[in-house]
Amino acid sequence: MMLTLNQCKDILKETGKKYSDEQVQAIRDFFYKMASINVQYIKEKLSGNEQKSHIVHTGVNG
């Protein structure tokens, strides 16, 4: 379930900065993409398929 723009705005207000709707959407999209990459990485680690890890994480193992 994706957070609404209003929910994201409420969270971002805590920083004391104001963002446009476009900025809030870009920030939300960025964090959802990062979360997706991390979920996939964890699934691959748990399944023992380290060879299929994303190039983003190649430095983690050495």
C-alpha positions in Angstrom: 0.0 0.0 0.0 1.5 3.3 -1.1 1.4 6.4 1.1 -0.8 9.2 -0.2 0.8 12.5 -1.1 -0.9 14.1 1.9 0.6 11.5 4.2 4.0 12.1 2.7 3.6 15.9 3.1 2.7 15.5 6.8 5.8 13.4 7.3 8.0 15.9 5.4 6.5 18.9 7.3 8.4 17.6 10.4 11.6 18.7 8.8 10.4 22.3 8.8 10.6 22.6 5.0 7.9 23.0 2.4 7.8 20.9 -0.8 5.7 21.1 -3.9 3.4 18.2 -4.9 5.9 17.3 -7.6 8.8 17.3 -5.1 6.8 15.2 -2.7 6.0 12.7 -5.4 9.6 12.5 -6.5 10.8 11.9 -2.9 8.1 9.2 -2.4 9.0 7.5 -5.6 12.7 7.5 -4.8 12.1 5.9 -1.4 9.7 3.2 -2.9 12.4 2.4 -5.5 15.0 2.1 -2.8 12.8 -0.1 -0.7 12.1 -2.3 -3.7 15.8 -2.8 -4.4 16.4 -3.7 -0.8 13.6 -6.2 -0.6 14.9 -7.9 -3.7 18.4 -8.0 -2.3 17.2 -9.5 0.9 15.1 -12.1 -0.9 18.1 -13.1 -3.0 20.3 -13.3 0.1 17.8 -15.5 1.9 17.4 -17.8 -1.0 21.2 -18.2 -1.3 21.4 -16.7 -4.8 24.2 -14.3 -4.1 25.4 -14.5 -7.7 22.2 -12.9 -8.9 22.6 -9.8 -6.6 22.2 -6.4 -8.2 25.3 -4.6 -9.3 24.4 -1.9 -6.8 25.3 -4.3 -4.0 28.4 -5.9 -5.5 30.6 -4.0 -3.0 28.8 -5.5 0.0 30.5 -8.9 -0.4 33.9 -7.6 -1.1 
